[in-house]
Amino acid sequence: MPVALRMRVYGGRVDGEIWSNGLSDAIHPVILLGGDLRQGRLDAYAFDFIGGKEVVYATFKIEKKGDNLFLKTLEQPVQLFPTEAELFANPDALKEKPLTNFDLIQKMLKSPKKN
């Protein structure tokens, strides 16, 4: 099951997008990626907003393996992502996908919730 990431890490936080064939079949091809940098690895999760609420689809551990990254899926209620995947740098992999405004998402997540 192919998987692709577009992410950035700054100030110990991770944000980006994740794509998988499993997502294309079940939800939609690209959803959001969030998480934290801890002790040289990324503790990340795939999520989206449904009805204004954050829904987490899977959690991951992402570590450096040589020149590449190694993704291990820790938890997912439905098989959307591979159990393990080696990720190779490819700047053109998601070139045709629409860009997400990560700064806006960060502001939304930090703003006080209204009932």
Beta strands, then each sheet from edge to edge (+ up, - down):
strand 1: 3-10
strand 2: 13-20
strand 3: 30-38
strand 4: 41-50
strand 5: 53-65
strand 6: 68-75
strand 7: 84-87
sheet 1: 1+ 2- 3+ 4- 5+ 6- 7+
end
